[in-house]
Amino acid sequence: MPNNKINVLMLCWEFPPWLTGGLGPACYGLAKALAPFTELTVVVPKSDPHFKMKDVTIIGLNQFEFDEETEELVLPDSKGLFDTEIRFGYNGEAVGQELHDLFSDPDSYGTEIMKKVQAYADVVKHFDEFIDISVIHAHDWLTFPAASALKEKTDKPLLVHIHSLETDRSGPEARNAIYDTELAAMTAADRVLPVSSFTRNTIIQYYGIEAEKICPVYNAIESEEVFKTERNDQEKRVLFLGRITRQKGPKFLLETMTKLCAVMPEVKFYIAGTGDQEELLIEAVKKAGLEDRAVFTGYVQQEEVLKLLASCDAYFMPSVSEPFGLSALEAAQFHLPCVLSKQSGVSEVLHNVLKADCWDTDKMANYLYAVLKYDGLRKTMIRLTANDVKNIHWDNAAREVLKSYKHVLTAEVPELEEKSKEL
């Protein structure tokens, strides 16, 4: 390996081609931007051996096999990736076919999530035995036990990237095993990289982490070929795109929907996503007599997401606590006027959208009415937001991450400053 590049071990829970939410695209976009400036190895629970990235080594735990004779885990064909075969003793509970099955599960989360997190940590903590590591870079709580074990074992600098917090998902009062995992990792980390200043403030307020080591790194999106679907109907379509959970504000979605439908008979809400409050929301919509004003699509693949973006007239995100909100960037890229809650990180980089507190559903309904009714406002918002989107790049995020690498490595990588200027 060239001596002038940093050896980064990046731990991710989602990565293409298997994606559930925004975490996978964010990890991919950042990895792609960092790759030319680092020796980057990405470790994920599940990888597709046919999916390749330039200058990035991707290792999926589902690819490991168990050698019953030596009682070791072996990564087939690893001599093609490294100087030696990846083989090590494994004392975890899940061995052999069980380990493969665990990480080949179509649901990366599911009922066995804690078992998966522990198995991931049991395997990854051996990676220093065959990979040169300068920096450990871990994304979200699922990879934090593995990252913490490696940090303790090697004393290498640890950066934890915060895409979402338990206090976002379960509420500010949440104090459970996931919260404890996040707190321990952020405490042990040399740098904490939240995806917004909104999340930085949450970390300070609810986790008590010192502000000096928290450095926000905004997300971005990959460029898509924007297209529009011509429609002959008179509907005004509002798109909600995301998991239907407490965090995403389904209560405020329903309230806003009820108020807007009362004054705009042609409006229809397209609600794309699944979650633990999906059935409750469907029943509440029926109870309100609005079932003909809502379309529940369920989970949608990326191709269908793009079709929805191309066919809708406005985007609505009433999240209670949204660390970032990549789907809002996607909507802005597809020239949809956006109405967002102020409790979101993406509102820090989209300056020409309409924002209100998530609970202010009167204002949310008025904003949606305005962007659907008044062509001049709509066109102005689209034009100005397009300029915002042009300035949101993964290269910017990579530059900030490289600065943090430099900070934690100090004199160990003297050429890093010049390399960060190249981005």
Buried (B, 14 or more C-beta within 10 A) or exposed (E): EEEEBBBBBBBBBBBBEBBEBBBBBBBBBBBBBBBBBBBBBBBBBBBBEEEEBEBBBBBBBBBBBBEEEEEBBBBEEBEEBBEEBBBBEBEBEBBBEBBBEBBBBEEBBEEEBEBBBBBBBBBBBBBBEBBEBBBBBBBBBBBBBBBBBBBEEBEBBBBBBBBBBBBBBBEEEBEEEBBEBBBBBBBBBBBBBBBBEBBBBBBBEBBEBEEEBBBBBBBBBEEEEEEEEEEEEEBBBBBBBBBBBBBBBBBBBBBBBBBBBEEBEEBBBBBBBBBEBBEBBBEBBEEBEBEEBBBBBEEBEEEEBBBBBBBBBBBBBBBBBBBBBBBBBBBBBBBBBBBBBBBBBBBBBBEBBBBBEBBBBEBBBBBBBBBBEEEEBBEEBBEEBBEBBEEBBBEBBBBBBBBBBBBBBEEEBEEBEEBBEEB
